[in-house]
């Protein structure tokens, strides 16, 4: 999604779009966080993407985020938990062996043979499936999160209790994969008032989406988010 949105002329992203600041680098301080952000002018916005914020400790992460970045608008894309788990496994598998937590498993099925029982036993042992119980594995056994991140009913309440529909937008990840441009136009521009500058025209044209700025620049994107052309409007 961020690949699509960052084509907007008034939205800037860090060089490393996933900063991991609030879940892994918070001790570095807000000045460090700000130093990772691009410079912007009036009317421009900054956007970063760090998916692990959803399920990362501490439990108070949403409150911390809201305190430090009070005017932020959050976009949460939720995918099918099974597909997300498989995707996370592949992502973890291709890491260098010294960084991957699933190196010893030849396939996703091999991983599931071990971790489904491990997660189930852990949850049964704790009797109640609570956020604290699920988060305990984040640092103790990270590979467990490939399954527990999909427990949305456990992770979502702390975010929904901190943010409301005016600053937290939840999107269907399956629809984002099928048609990211339509989701961005219909959901973000309509529900996030002020997210798009009034001088921007964000329109559908056939099988592509076109972004015009007030200076006449045009960016044409396929619905699968591939850039086709960037140039002047004729």
C-alpha positions in Angstrom: 0.0 0.0 0.0 2.7 2.5 0.9 4.3 1.8 -2.6 1.1 3.2 -4.1 0.5 6.1 -1.6 4.1 7.4 -1.8 3.6 8.3 -5.4 1.4 11.1 -4.2 3.4 14.3 -4.7 2.6 15.6 -1.2 3.4 12.5 0.8 7.0 11.7 1.8 8.4 8.5 3.4 11.7 7.7 5.1 14.4 6.0 3.1 13.8 3.0 5.3 10.0 2.9 5.4 9.9 0.6 8.4 11.5 2.5 11.3 10.7 0.0 14.1 11.0 3.0 16.4 8.1 2.6 18.9 8.7 -1.2 19.3 12.5 -1.5 19.1 14.2 1.8 19.2 12.2 4.0 21.6 15.1 4.3 24.0 16.9 6.4 21.3 14.4 9.2 21.9 12.1 11.3 19.7 14.9 13.4 18.3 16.3 10.2 16.7 12.9 9.3 15.3 12.5 12.8 13.8 16.0 12.5 12.3 14.8 9.4 10.3 12.0 11.4 8.7 12.3 13.4 5.4 12.1 17.1 5.3 8.7 18.5 4.3 7.2 21.8 3.5 3.8 23.2 4.5 1.0 21.0 3.1 3.2 17.9 2.8 2.7 14.8 4.9 5.1 12.1 6.3 4.2 8.5 6.2 6.0 5.5 7.7 5.1 1.8 7.7 6.0 -0.6 10.5 3.6 -3.6 10.5 4.9 -5.1 13.8 3.4 -2.1 15.8 0.1 -4.0 15.7 1.3 -6.9 17.9 4.5 -5.6 19.5 5.0 -4.9 23.2 4.7 -3.0 25.4 0.9 -3.2 25.9 0.8 0.6 26.2 2.4 1.1 22.7 -0.8 2.8 21.3 -0.9 5.2 24.2 2.8 6.0 23.8 2.3 6.5 20.1 -0.7 8.8 20.6 1.2 10.8 23.2 4.3 11.4 21.0 2.5 11.8 17.7 -0.9 13.2 18.7 -2.0 14.2 15.2 -1.1 11.0 13.4 -3.5 9.1 11.3 -3.1 5.4 11.3 -3.9 2.9 8.5 -4.1 -0.7 9.5 -4.3 -3.3 6.7 -5.5 -6.7 8.0 -4.9 -9.8 5.8 -6.3 -13.3 6.0 -4.5 -14.7 9.1 -3.5 -17.9 7.3 -2.1 -16.1 4.3 -0.4 -13.6 6.6 1.2 -16.4 8.6 2.6 -18.1 5.5 3.8 -14.8 4.1 5.6 -14.1 7.4 7.2 -17.5 7.3 8.6 -16.9 3.8 9.8 -13.4 4.9 11.5 -15.0 7.9 12.9 -17.9 5.9 14.8 -15.8 3.4 16.7 -13.9 6.1 20.4 -14.7 6.6 20.6 -17.9 8.8 22.0 -15.9 11.7 18.9 -13.6 11.7 16.1 -16.1 10.8 14.2 -17.9 13.6 12.9 -20.6 11.2 16.1 -21.8 9.6 15.7 -25.3 10.8 12.4 -25.8 9.1 12.4 -26.9 5.5 8.8 -25.9 4.8 5.9 -24.1 6.3 4.3 -27.4 7.2 7.4 -28.4 9.2 7.1 -25.2 11.1 3.4 -25.7 11.8 4.0 -29.3 13.0 6.0 -27.8 15.9 4.4 -24.4 16.5 0.7 -25.1 16.3 1.1 -27.4 19.3 3.5 -25.0 21.0 1.2 -22.0 20.7 -1.9 -24.1 21.7 -0.1 -25.5 24.8 1.1 -22.1 25.8 -2.4 -20.6 25.6 -4.0 -23.6 27.3 -1.5 -23.3 30.1 -2.4 -19.7 30.7 -6.1 -20.6 30.6 -7.1 -17.1 29.3 -5.9 -15.8 25.9 -4.8 -12.4 26.9 -2.7 -9.8 25.2 0.0 -10.2 27.8 0.2 -13.9 27.3 0.4 -13.6 23.5 3.0 -10.8 23.7 5.3 -12.8 26.0 6.6 -14.8 23.0 7.6 -11.7 21.1 11.1 -11.7 22.7 11.2 -15.2 24.1 10.3 -17.1 21.0 9.8 -14.8 18.0 8.9 -17.6 15.6 5.6 -17.9 17.6 4.5 -14.5 16.4 4.1 -16.0 12.9 0.9 -17.5 14.2 -0.1 -15.2 17.1 0.0 -12.0 15.0 -3.2 -13.3 13.3 -5.1 -13.3 16.6 -6.6 -9.9 15.7 -9.3 -10.1 18.4 -6.4 -10.0 20.9 -4.3 -7.2 19.3 -7.0 -4.8 18.0 -8.7 -3.7 21.2 -5.8 -1.7 22.6 -5.6 0.3 19.3 -9.4 0.7 19.0 -9.5 1.9 22.6 -6.9 4.5 21.9 -7.8 5.7 18.5 -11.2 6.2 16.8 -12.5 6.2 13.3 -11.2 9.7 12.7 -7.6 8.7 13.1 -7.6 4.9 12.6 -8.6 3.4 9.3 -8.8 -0.4 9.0 -8.7 -1.8 5.5 -9.3 -5.3 4.1 -5.9 -6.6 3.0 -7.4 -9.0 0.5 -9.1 -6.1 -1.3 -5.8 -4.1 -1.1 -4.0 -6.9 -3.0 -6.7 -7.1 -5.6 -7.1 -3.4 -6.2 -4.9 -1.1 -4.1 -5.7 2.0 -6.0 -9.4 1.7 -5.5 -9.0 1.2 -1.8 -6.7 4.2 -1.6 -9.1 6.4 -3.5 -12.4 5.3 -2.0 -11.3 4.7 1.6 -8.5 7.1 2.3 -9.6 10.1 0.4 -13.2 9.9 1.5 -12.7 8.8 5.1 -9.5 10.7 5.9 -10.6 14.3 5.4 -7.6 16.4 4.7 -5.3 13.4 3.9 -5.2 14.5 0.3 -4.6 18.2 -0.5 -7.6 19.9 -2.1 -5.5 20.8 -5.1 -4.8 17.2 -5.9 -7.0 15.3 -8.4 -6.8 11.6 -7.7 -8.9 9.9 -10.4 -9.7 6.6 -12.1 -9.0 6.3 -15.8 -9.6 2.9 -17.3 -7.3 0.4 -15.7 -5.1 3.0 -14.1 -5.1 5.7 -11.5 -3.9 9.1 -12.2 -2.6 11.7 -9.7 -2.5 15.3 -10.9 -1.0 18.1 -8.8 -1.9 21.8 -9.1 1.3 22.3 -11.2 0.1 20.0 -13.9 2.4 17.0 -13.0 0.8 13.7 -13.6 1.6 10.2 -12.2 -0.1 7.3 -13.8 -0.3 4.0 -11.9 -1.6 0.6 -12.9 -4.1 -0.9 -10.4 -1.4 -3.3 -9.3 0.6 -0.2 -8.2 3.2 -0.3 -10.9 4.3 3.1 -12.1 3.6 3.6 -15.8 4.5 7.2 -16.5 5.5 10.3 -14.7 5.5 13.5 -16.7 3.6 16.7 -17.6 -0.1 16.7 -18.4 -0.6 17.6 -22.1 
